Amino acid sequence: IEKSYGSMNAYLEQEIELTEDDIIQLKELLLE
């Protein structure tokens, strides 16, 4: 799970311009 999560995180950082708050919200959703 950590590996795929890291890949998704890298994808989000590269492909989508998000604020830190947006990224935090996405991480919280993924952890639920």
C-alpha positions, 0 to 999 in steps of 0.5 A: 500500500505504501508503494502505490500510495507513494506512486499516487502522491508523485503522480498528483504532484507532477500532473496536478497543481494542488495547494498543500491543503488540497494534498492533505485532504486527498491523503486523509481520504486515502487513509480512510 
